[in-house]
């Protein structure tokens, strides 16, 4: 097995464990929960087949669902988020750069990566909290959950990328 495949397997396991054991117990006044596991979808190689990205996104969401007793909620949201990943990459990165890039602050630049990450995290949070509520009648509560969850998730991703960027510059 390739070193890259092993590192992605380790990332998958670490993010799932971190999400299930720690992050699911953190919230902003009972509203937003950081969804750091989406980081796995964000940093998959851009050259990876969209079918594989969607499959891995589904498996990631399903794994979270199994541990969190949320039947299908994370699987659906992660599958949809994985499906829109390539179009979102195309919005922020030129077509010539997409096939060779592993999306990160180092390869895309901090500004481009953060825009891409923010949009993807926002999409994931919209999906998760809309599926969870299964209604739009309590839209202020829903909006508060989406915004606070996006904020927490984004801050954690910025932290990870800053650490990785600082480590690669040394």
Wavefront OBJ file of the C-alpha trace (Angstrom):
o trace
v 0.000 0.000 0.000
v 1.122 3.464 -0.788
v 2.214 5.879 1.929
v -0.512 8.307 0.787
v -3.265 5.715 1.146
v -2.116 4.853 4.652
v -2.015 8.538 5.624
v -5.595 9.022 4.366
v -6.760 5.945 6.302
v -5.124 7.332 9.452
v -6.713 10.748 8.816
v -10.132 9.084 8.369
v -9.824 7.156 11.643
v -8.447 10.111 13.631
v -11.162 12.487 12.404
v -13.946 9.982 13.123
v -12.631 9.305 16.635
v -12.121 13.011 17.329
v -15.624 13.810 16.085
v -17.319 11.036 18.050
v -15.327 11.222 21.286
v -14.720 14.963 21.635
v -16.342 17.317 19.146
v -19.890 15.960 19.363
v -19.858 17.051 23.014
v -18.880 20.652 22.237
v -21.469 23.232 21.263
v -22.115 26.948 21.321
v -24.921 27.468 23.845
v -26.442 24.161 22.774
v -26.583 25.081 19.093
v -23.672 24.527 16.734
v -21.418 21.489 16.873
v -18.067 21.540 15.043
v -18.072 19.060 12.156
v -14.358 18.532 11.666
v -14.738 15.213 9.850
v -15.502 17.130 6.644
v -11.786 17.976 6.574
v -11.218 14.478 5.171
v -13.386 15.302 2.133
v -11.721 18.692 1.681
v -8.182 17.332 1.437
v -8.723 14.294 -0.761
v -6.557 14.553 -3.905
v -8.224 16.584 -6.651
v -7.172 13.920 -9.146
v -9.233 11.286 -7.324
v -12.227 10.096 -9.335
v -15.486 11.837 -8.343
v -17.006 8.380 -7.850
v -14.356 7.568 -5.254
v -14.806 10.932 -3.544
v -18.562 10.380 -3.233
v -18.043 6.788 -2.049
v -15.514 7.865 0.578
v -17.797 10.710 1.646
v -20.661 8.257 2.080
v -18.467 5.854 4.085
v -17.268 8.716 6.272
v -20.812 9.866 6.983
v -22.020 6.308 7.550
v -19.210 5.687 10.035
v -20.145 8.839 11.959
v -23.814 7.759 11.851
v -22.980 4.337 13.294
v -21.226 5.865 16.293
v -23.668 8.747 16.834
v -26.970 6.921 16.328
v -28.016 9.328 13.581
v -29.387 6.962 10.937
v -28.294 8.268 7.561
v -28.097 11.950 8.479
v -24.315 12.317 8.189
v -24.134 9.814 5.323
v -26.560 11.888 3.244
v -24.922 15.212 4.069
v -21.398 13.907 3.439
v -22.416 12.258 0.172
v -23.963 15.470 -1.149
v -21.011 17.538 0.074
v -18.631 15.105 -1.641
v -20.630 15.384 -4.859
v -20.301 19.191 -4.945
v -16.613 19.129 -4.021
v -15.253 19.061 -7.582
v -17.499 21.886 -8.848
v -16.488 23.966 -5.814
v -12.810 23.282 -6.496
v -13.372 24.418 -10.089
v -14.881 27.677 -8.804
v -11.838 28.525 -6.697
v -8.983 26.916 -8.660
v -8.211 27.134 -12.376
v -8.802 23.930 -14.347
v -5.084 23.574 -15.086
v -4.239 23.531 -11.369
v -7.039 21.204 -10.200
v -5.725 17.825 -11.424
v -2.353 18.151 -9.708
v -3.411 19.757 -6.446
v -4.114 18.163 -3.126
v -6.293 20.923 -1.719
v -4.474 22.589 1.158
v -3.314 26.027 2.210
v 0.161 25.066 0.989
v -0.873 23.991 -2.535
v -3.683 26.477 -3.195
v -2.587 29.369 -1.029
v -4.192 30.197 2.299
v -6.795 32.595 0.873
v -8.073 30.258 -1.843
v -8.120 27.242 0.463
v -10.009 29.141 3.162
v -12.682 30.295 0.694
v -13.070 26.739 -0.595
v -13.166 25.316 2.949
v -15.680 27.896 4.181
v -18.110 27.185 1.346
v -17.796 23.421 1.785
v -18.219 23.610 5.573
v -21.241 25.888 5.124
v -22.814 23.409 2.678
v -22.194 20.520 5.093
v -23.728 22.447 7.999
v -26.777 23.497 5.973
v -27.368 19.872 5.048
v -26.781 18.426 8.532
v -28.976 20.875 10.408
v -31.747 20.949 7.802
v -31.892 17.146 7.772
v -31.819 17.114 11.577
v -34.658 19.628 11.900
v -36.569 18.261 8.901
v -38.499 21.519 8.921
v -37.943 25.157 8.103
v -40.519 26.473 10.589
v -37.946 27.221 13.280
v -35.722 29.017 10.834
v -34.008 31.277 13.396
v -32.879 28.300 15.463
v -31.855 26.512 12.275
v -29.904 29.553 11.089
v -28.171 29.883 14.463
v -27.138 26.211 14.366
v -25.834 26.526 10.800
v -23.846 29.701 11.468
v -22.370 28.580 14.793
v -21.558 25.086 13.481
v -19.905 26.568 10.403
v -17.912 28.993 12.532
v -16.636 26.293 14.910
v -15.794 23.878 12.090
v -14.058 26.572 10.068
v -11.956 27.731 13.027
v -10.727 24.166 13.603
v -9.873 23.724 9.911
v -8.009 27.054 9.864
v -6.067 25.873 12.911
v -5.115 22.570 11.285
v -4.054 24.247 8.043
v -2.059 26.902 9.912
v -0.202 24.185 11.805
v 0.458 22.251 8.598
v 1.579 25.401 6.770
v 3.927 26.396 9.592
v 5.345 22.869 9.718
v 5.960 22.759 5.938
v 7.748 26.134 5.953
v 10.323 24.971 8.517
l 1 2 3 4 5 6 7 8 9 10 11 12 13 14 15 16 17 18 19 20 21 22 23 24 25 26 27 28 29 30 31 32 33 34 35 36 37 38 39 40 41 42 43 44 45 46 47 48 49 50 51 52 53 54 55 56 57 58 59 60 61 62 63 64 65 66 67 68 69 70 71 72 73 74 75 76 77 78 79 80 81 82 83 84 85 86 87 88 89 90 91 92 93 94 95 96 97 98 99 100 101 102 103 104 105 106 107 108 109 110 111 112 113 114 115 116 117 118 119 120 121 122 123 124 125 126 127 128 129 130 131 132 133 134 135 136 137 138 139 140 141 142 143 144 145 146 147 148 149 150 151 152 153 154 155 156 157 158 159 160 161 162 163 164 165 166 167 168 169 170
